[in-house]
Amino acid sequence: MWLSILNGYAPCDSIKSETAKLSFYSALSKAKKKLDETPKFKTIVLGDFNATISTQSKESGVWDAVLGHNNSDRMDTTGNGERLLAWCLKAKMKIVNTIYRTKRIHRETWFNSIIKRWKRIDYICTSGWVLKFLRSCRVYTEPSKLFDTDHRLLVMNILFPTSKRSVKLSLLKGGYKEPK
């Protein structure tokens, strides 16, 4: 098993150029498609997607294959949020930091200095095989205080099996189950 990590930084919603946004998701799709050609590669896509995804997006039911139950942003879904959701659905990826129930302080990744509020704009996405071994995903506030940054540290914990036997046992036990 090979783990591939794609890290991206999407253009902001405030950028008027639709071409730049399309170009970003096109390059991301191309990179993921290249990795998917080799089944050994298990892909994790993460980064600053400058996307806000609202509670209404989850409640609509359209994005159930992409979002977990912990998507409760009080802001409206932005254009970048729609793009990220559409890309994840097409790429068969799930947004990991919407899966685990956490306190709001452990969800929000970026401070918007204009409106003086924290938002979730950084995401980790992965597919079925990796999801089976996830243990948690949340934001940590303390490490960010050490640096002059308006972002918080987002951490995903994975417990990969150490042998083929433990992979089989994990899969027999049902592997990943979305928390209730």
Secondary structure, 3 states (H helix, E strand, C coil): CEEEEEEEECCCCCCCCHHHHHHHHHHHHHHHHHHHCCCCEEEEEEEECCCCCEHHHHHCCCCCCCCCCCCCECCCCCHHHHHHHHHHHHHCCEEHHHCCCCCHHHCCCEEECCCCEEECCEEEEECHHHHCCEEEEEEECHHHHCCCCCECEEEEEECCCCCHHHHHHHHHCCCCCCCC
